[in-house]
Amino acid sequence: MQDFGLPPGQVYTPEIRFVDIDAAGIVNNATYFNYFEQSRIAFFEPLLGRKWDWNSAGMVVARHEIDYRAPILFLDEVRIITWIEHIGAKSMIAGYEVYKYDREKWLLAANAKTVLVSYNHIEGRPAPWSQDLVKAAKDFGFGRPDI
């Protein structure tokens, strides 16, 4: 059940590095946002391909929110489920659930959301989402997957 029965891009396995651990012996709370960034890259790559032009059709983070439910330790096995909750003309909401394998079952360790804004880095301003991204997102589907 490592993939939760979901497409590979929707389930990300972060590498828990020693540098991610704080003095309390758990993954530092700010490190989760790095994991979410990597999970978004893993999510979008199958939809948009590696040759996507992130400079002219990129995105920036406008807001993050997270609820921590259980600490993640250095040797924990972790999976992050990623999805798109909503896409508008220039923004979208990505959702995440972070699971750790504990005592023979997957335990919810955190859930989070990120508001992303479409951004043209070349022109230095927000821009509408490309039709390719909107179509790929609609074809994939919105909302938390059933796991």
C-alpha positions in Angstrom: 0.0 0.0 0.0 3.0 2.3 -0.5 1.3 4.1 -3.4 -2.1 4.3 -1.7 -3.5 3.0 -5.1 -2.9 6.5 -6.7 -0.9 7.6 -9.8 2.8 7.8 -9.1 2.9 11.7 -9.4 0.3 12.0 -6.7 2.3 10.2 -4.1 5.7 11.6 -3.2 8.2 9.9 -0.9 10.5 12.6 0.7 14.0 11.7 1.8 14.2 12.5 5.5 17.7 13.9 5.8 19.6 14.4 9.0 19.6 18.2 8.3 15.8 18.1 8.4 15.8 17.1 12.1 15.8 19.7 14.9 17.1 19.6 18.4 14.0 17.7 19.6 14.8 14.8 17.2 11.9 15.5 14.8 11.5 17.0 11.4 11.6 20.7 11.8 8.2 22.3 11.1 9.5 24.6 8.4 11.0 21.7 6.5 7.6 20.5 5.6 7.3 23.3 3.1 10.3 22.0 1.2 8.7 18.6 1.1 5.5 20.2 -0.3 7.5 22.0 -3.0 9.1 18.7 -4.1 5.7 17.0 -4.0 4.2 19.7 -6.3 7.1 19.2 -8.7 6.4 15.4 -8.7 2.7 16.1 -9.2 3.0 18.5 -12.1 5.8 16.8 -14.0 3.6 13.9 -15.4 0.9 16.5 -16.2 3.1 19.1 -17.9 6.3 17.3 -18.8 9.9 18.2 -18.1 10.1 20.7 -20.8 7.5 23.0 -19.2 8.7 26.7 -19.3 8.5 27.6 -15.7 9.9 31.1 -16.4 7.1 32.4 -18.6 4.3 30.1 -17.2 5.4 29.5 -13.6 3.9 30.0 -10.3 4.7 31.6 -6.9 3.4 30.7 -3.4 1.0 33.2 -2.0 0.0 31.3 1.2 0.7 28.2 3.1 -1.2 26.6 6.0 -0.5 23.4 7.8 -1.8 21.4 10.7 0.7 19.2 12.4 -0.8 16.0 13.8 2.2 13.7 14.6 5.9 14.2 14.6 8.1 12.7 11.9 11.3 11.1 13.1 14.6 10.6 11.1 14.0 7.0 10.1 10.3 7.2 9.5 8.8 6.1 6.2 6.8 9.0 4.8 4.4 9.6 1.9 2.8 12.9 0.8 -0.4 12.8 -1.2 -0.9 15.9 -3.4 -3.9 17.2 -5.3 -5.4 20.3 -6.7 -8.5 21.5 -4.9 -9.4 24.4 -7.1 -8.0 26.3 -10.1 -9.1 29.8 -11.0 -8.0 32.3 -13.6 -4.7 33.1 -11.9 -4.6 31.1 -8.7 -5.0 27.5 -7.5 -5.1 25.7 -4.2 -3.0 22.6 -3.7 -3.8 20.2 -0.9 -1.6 17.7 0.9 -1.7 14.9 3.4 1.5 13.7 5.0 1.5 10.1 6.3 4.1 8.2 8.2 4.2 4.4 8.6 3.8 3.6 12.3 3.0 0.3 14.0 2.0 -1.5 10.9 -0.3 1.3 9.6 -0.2 4.7 7.9 -0.8 7.5 10.3 -1.8 11.1 9.3 1.1 13.3 10.4 0.0 16.6 8.8 -2.4 18.1 6.3 -1.8 21.4 4.5 -2.8 23.7 1.7 -0.9 26.1 -0.6 -2.3 28.9 -2.6 -0.3 29.3 -5.8 -0.5 32.2 -8.2 0.4 32.0 -11.9 3.4 34.1 -12.5 5.4 35.2 -15.6 8.9 35.5 -14.2 10.2 37.1 -17.5 7.6 39.9 -17.3 7.6 40.0 -13.5 3.9 39.9 -13.1 0.9 37.5 -12.5 -0.6 36.0 -15.6 -3.5 33.7 -16.4 -2.8 30.0 -16.2 -1.8 28.5 -19.6 -4.6 26.5 -21.3 -2.3 23.5 -21.2 -2.1 23.6 -17.4 -5.8 24.2 -17.0 -6.7 21.3 -19.4 -4.2 18.9 -17.7 -5.6 19.8 -14.3 -9.2 19.3 -15.4 -8.4 16.1 -17.1 -6.6 14.8 -14.0 -9.5 15.9 -11.7 -9.8 18.1 -8.6 -10.2 17.3 -4.9 -8.7 15.0 -2.3 -8.4 11.5 -3.7 -10.1 8.5 -2.0 -7.5 6.5 -0.2 
